[in-house]
Amino acid sequence: MTNEPGLTDDNDKAVKKKKGRKRLLIAGIAAAVIVALLAAYAFIFTSTGYWLLSRLKPDTEQQKMSYSSASQTTQAIADEGFVLMRNENNLLPLQTSEDAKLGLSLFGMRSVQLVFNAGGSSASNVERATKLEDALRGENGGFDVNPDLLNLYYNYYKSGKLSIAPTSAPANSGASEFIEEVNAITVPELPVEAFTDTALFDGKTVVEAAREYSDTALITIGRGGGEMFDFTPSGLQLSAEETAMVDAVANGFEHVVLVVNSANPMELDFIEQYPSIEAVVWIGFPGEAGIESLAKILSGKVNPSGHLPDTWLKDNTAAPATNNYLQLNADQTKATDSFKYSNTPPEQGYFVQYSEGIYVGYRYFETRHDTDPAFNYDELVMYPFGHGLSYTEFEQQLLSVEQTGDTVRLRVAVRNTGDVAGKDVIEVYSNPPYTGAIEKSTVNLVAFEKTNEIAPGATEDYTLEVP
């Protein structure tokens, strides 16, 4: 073989290797560019990327207006929807003023880490959500809040240590090394021994020290929720730590307000043991700004008018759905014959085997009350469907009933017989004849309407239609 001048076989091989490396380099660069473009697309045009980008730039004026409008809407819904479940001795509204602010001692980990929303499709960024303590101290509340208790809960939430050393409030998400998920179903409460320890407060227990700050305490209990988060019946009862906390606070304070931060009906029969728990307010999941409505209700700026959409039981295992969902062994572990999807993790994927027919919720309990002489309704039902109190009193009078074709029209007069303005809810139930041919519950909600705000002594008429 004759080589060209200056070239050898070794040189030829070297040139080919360089060309091969160059082609590989070009291919690598092209692949990197494609990956970078795909990553950029995913970053910019997906919700995760959009959220990350939004953190790098300030809100536009339009975004600020949108957030403000959404905040106002959230509060308007909460103003109308929070439910005053109990108000013994007319404890609420609490008396506070700019010149004489009422001090509140907050107990319960959910007091400093609320469940703002559920998980899954209802999840949202809650970093800017209003904290309970800020709402209470703000213009809608006008209260003072015990700083030592706040620091105690802040420190324990962030580090798991019992300390009242001044510290900052934990962020609403992603700021805790001790608790990984803010919106977990439950969060650890202070340990039982925290309520008997006297080292933190110079020889006094935490309740004794807090009692010197104020005679009014506010306890918040809550449960999270979302897709694939399954409760056992005990999950809607107080934990051992919550029980110790409630017992210590209720026995140590003259006035206690219980706030229930849960979308699921919890077992609240324990309040019957404590006369000091005079008020109970259900707030569900308040969203980013709804907790302001609780401050307004406690201070009397808003008269509560919400009503329960569920029946709250003293024992949730009495609900038929409980027996069609999750079977437990004697040691409270899940039985192998529970209803469960096979492709889900061990602690998830349980489902209800729907078998109650029409007897779901209040239809079951009201029908059984009407048809079973052995059934003791009051021993089982804590708060019935549609229950809700106000700071005033109302009288309702059925004025007329007219039928036109298939539509029934009812005229109802609602009179405010109390001392403050407020809103009432008219609930219309039917009791259809049972012929045996078609299953019918004895009580059926067929129409409802919330009134306008009615002044003391005033009467307004409303017309409701039942198709």
N, C-alpha and C positions, 0 to 999 in steps of 0.2 A: 504494500500500500504506500502511495506517495503522498506525503503531507505537504500542505502549503507552507511557504516560507514562514518561519517564526512560530508554527503550531506543531504541537506534539500530541500524541494520544492522551497524555495526562492533562495537557491544556484543554483539549476537547471535552474531556470528562468534567473538568472544573467548570467550563462554560455551561455545560448542560445542567450541572448541579445548581449553579447560580440562577439559571433560568427557571429551574424547578422551584427553588426557594422563592423566587420572585412571584411565580404563579401562586404558590401557597400563601405568600404574604398578601397578594391582591385578594385572593379568595377569603383570607381571614379578615382583611379590612372590610370587604363587602359584607361578610356575615356579621361583623361587629356593627356596621352601619344599619343593617336590617334589624338586628336586635335592638339597637338604640332607638330606631324609628318606632318599632313596635312598643318598646318601653315608654317612649314619649307619648305615643297614642294612648296607651293604657293609663298613663299618668294624667294626661290632660283631659281625656274624654270619658273617664269612668268616675264614679262617685268618690272612690278613694282618692284618686289623683286630684279631683276637683277640691275635695276637702283639704288635702295637703297644701295645694296651691293657695287656697283661701287663707291659710294660716300665715302666708308670707306677705300678704298685702292687706292694708287696712280696708275696712268696710266702705263701700261707696255710699253716697247719700241715699240712693234708692234702697240699698240693703238695710241701712239704718232705719229708714221709714218702714220697711217691711217688718223688721224685727220689732219695732215699737208697736206696730199694728197687731202683730201676732201676740205680743205680750198682753196688750189690752184685751184681745179676744179671749186669751187663756184665762185672764182674771174674770172676765164677764161670765164665762162658763162656770168657773169655780165659785163665783159669787152665788150663782143660781143652783149649783149642784152639790156643794158640800152639805152634809146632813148632820143636824144636831140630833143625836140619838137619845141623849139623857141630859137633864138640866135640873137636878134636885136643888131645892131652896133658891131657885133662880140665881145660881152662882154666876152664870153668864148673862149679859156681858160683864166682864171684869171692869172695875172702876179704876181708871187711870187718867192722869191729866199732865200737862206740861209742867205744872207747878208741883204736882205730887205723883210722880211716876210710880206705878206698882212694880215691884220687883218679882221676877219669875225665876224659879230654879228649874232648869231643864234636865230631865233624866231620860235615859234610853239612848242607845247608840244611834238610832234613827233620828234622834233630835238633831244630830250634827251631820248625819249622812242619810238624807231622805231618799226614798225610792221615787224618783221623778217620773219614770215611765217604765214600761215593760221592755223585754228584749225582742229580738227578731224584727219583724216588720214595723213595730211601733217604736223601735229604738231611735234615739237622736242624740246629738251632741249636747250634753247638759253642763258643760263647763261654765256657762254664763248663767245657769239657773240660780234663782234667788235662794239663799239659805234661810232656814227657819229663824235662826237667831237674828239675821239681818232684817227680816220682815218684821219681827217683833219689836226691834229697836227703831225701825223706820217710822215714817209718817203715818202708815196705816195701822201701826200697833201703838207706839208711844209707851212701850214698857222698858224697864231696865232688865237686864239678863245677868244672872249670877256668873261672874267671870271665872271664879275658881272651878266651878263645875264644867264650864266650857273647856278650860285648859285640861281638866282631868280626862274628858272624853277625847279631846284632840290628841293628847299624848298617847292614850291607850290605842286609839285608832291607828296612829301613825307608827307606833313602835311596840305596842303590846306591853308598855310599862305604865305602872300607876304613878302618876306625878301631876302636881298642879303647877309646875313651873310654867311661866308664860311662854306660849308658842303660837304659831300662826294656825289658822284653820286649814284643814286639809282641803285640797281641791275636790270638786265634785266627782272627778274621775281621774284615774291614773296617778294619784299622788301617794298611794299607800303601799308600803312594802309589807305591811302586816296582813292586809286583806287585799286579795288580788282583784276581786270584782266588786265594784260599788253596788251594782244592781243584782247581786246574788240574792237568792231567795231569803237567806238570813245572814246577818252579820253578828260576829261575837259580841256579846254584852260584857260589861265589867264582870269579873269573877265574883262568885258569891262572897268570898272573904273581903272584898272591897267595901262591903257595907257593915262590916264589924271591925275593920282595921281602924285604929285611932292614931296611927303614926302620921298620916298625911295632914291632919288638922289639929295638931297640938293637944292630943288627948281626947278629941271629939271624933265621933263617927262622921262619915260624909253627910248623912242626913241631919245629924245634930248641928253641924256647921252650917249647912244650907238653910236649916230652919231659922237660924239667927239672921239670915239675909232676908227671908220673906216667909210668910205663912202660906204661900200659894206655890204649888209645884205643877209642872206640866210634864207628863210622861208620854213619850211617843213609842209605839210599837209598830212594826211593819213587816211585810213579806213581799219579796219581789215576785217576778213571774215572767213567763214567755214561752214560746214554742219549745217543746222538749224538756221543759223544767217541770218535773212531776212532784206533787206533794204526796205524803202519806197523811192519814187523818191527824196524826200528832203534829204535823207541820203547821197546822193552823191553831195549835194550842200554845200557851206560853212555854218557853223553854225553862229549864231549871234556873238559869241565870236571870231570866226575865221575871220568874216567879219570886226570886229572892229580892230583886230590885223593887217590884211592885209592892211586896209585903213591907219592906223597910220604909218606902216612901209613903204608902197609904197609912201606915201606922204612925208615921212621924210628922205628917203635915195635916193641918186642919182642912185645907181645901186642895183638891187634886183635879186637874183636867186631864183626861185620857184622849190622846189623838191616835186614830187608827189609820196608818199609812199602808193600806193594802187593798188591792182590787178584789181579793177573795174574802168572803165572810169568815172572820176569825171567831173562835169560841171566847165569848166575853162573860161567861157566867161568873167568873171570879170577882167581878165588880160588886156582886151582891154581898160579898163578905166584908166590904170596906165602905162604910158610910161616907168616908172622906172623899171617895171618887164620886163627886157630885155631877160632873159633866163629862160627856163623851161626844167627840166629833169625828165623823168619818170623812176622810179627805181623798180616799182612793189613791191614784197616782196624779199629783197636781200639775205635772208638766213644768216648764221652765219658769213660769211666773205665777202659777196658781197659788203658791203658798202665801202670797200677799193676801189672798182672800181669807185665809185662816186668821191672819193678824186682824183683818177688818171685822171678822165675826167675833173674835175674842174681845175686841175693844168696843164693839157695838156700832161701828161704822156701817156694817152690813147686817141686816136681820136675816138669819138663815132661812132658806125656803126649799132646800132639797129634800127628796124622799127616796127611800131605799128601793133599788131595783131587784133586790134579792130578799129571801127569808133568812134571817140570821138565827142559827140554832145554838142551843147550849151544848149539844153533842152532835158534831157533824156526821158521825157514823150512822145517825138515824135517817139521813137522807138516802133514798133508794139508790141513787147513783153511786154511792160509796161501795155498795155491795156488788156493783156491776163494773167495777174499775180495777181495784187492786186488792188482792187477797194477801193477808199477812199471816205469818206464822206466830206462834206464841211469843217468840223473842223479838217480834216486830220486824223480822226480815221478810223480804218479799217472797211469796210462795211461787213455786214453779208453774202453777196453774193459773197465774194472773194473766189478764189479757195484755199481750205485749207483742209488738212487731219484732220479727226475728232478726232484722238487719240493723238494729240500734244498739248503742252501748248498754252495758249492764244496768245502769241506773236511769235509763231513759227509754222512751218509746211505749209506755203503758197507755192504754186507751180504754174508753168507756164502751162497754157492750150495751148499746142503747136498748132498753127493754121496758121502760116505764110507760111507753105510749104517751098519752096526753098528760099524765100525772107527773109533771115536772115542776119543781119549785113550789110556789104558793098553791098551785092547783092540787098538788098531792096533800099538803098539810091542811088546807081548808076543807077539802073534800073528806078527808079522813075524820076531821073534827066534826063534820056534819053528819057522818054516816056510821062512825064507830063509837059506841057509847064507852068503850074501855079506853079510848085514846085520850090522854091528858095533854091537851094543847099547851097549856101554860107551863107545864113541867119541861117541855121540849123547846118551844119557840121563845127565843130571847127578844127579837124584834121582828115583827111581821113585815111582809112585802108592803111597800107604800108608806112605811112609817117615817115620820119626820116632824120635828118640833120647830117652834118659832118663839121669838121673844114677845109675841102678842097672842091673843086668842081670837078665834073666828067661829062664827055660826053659819051653817049652810042650810038653806031652805029650798026644797023642790017646789017651784011655782006651778009648773005645768008639764004635761007629757002629751005630745002630738005625734001621730003617725001619718005619713004621706007615702003611699006605696010601700016600699021596703025600708024606708028611712024613718027612724024615730028621733024626734027632737025633744030635748029636755031643757027647760029654763030653770036656772038655779040662781038664787040670790045669796051672795056672800057678804057677811057683815063683820067688820073688825070691831070686836067688843073689848079690845085691850087698850093699852096706853101709848103704843108706838105703831108707826106705819109698818106694813109688812105685806108679804105675798102668801097666798094660800094655793093649794092644789085641789081641784075638784076631781074625784075619781068615781067613775061610773062602772058598776059591776052588774053582771047579769046572772040569774039563776035559772037556767033553762030546764024545762021538764025532762026527766029521764025516762025514756020509754023502754029501755033495754035493747033497742035495736042498734043504737050508736052510743059509744062511750062519751059521756059528758061529765066534766067536773062541775061541782055545785057552785063554784065561784069563778067568774071570768071577767077580767078587765076588758071593757069594750070601748071606753073613751076616757080621756083625761085632759085637763087644761089647767095651766097655771094662770092665776089672776094677775092683773096689774098690781102695782103697789097701792094698797088701800089705806087711806088715812084712818086714824082712830075714830070710831063712831060712824064711819061712812059705810055705805052699802053699794055694791055693784052687781048687776045682773049679767049672766052669761048663758049662751045657748050652745049646747053640745049636740052633735049629731051621731047617731049610731046606725050604720048601714045594715 
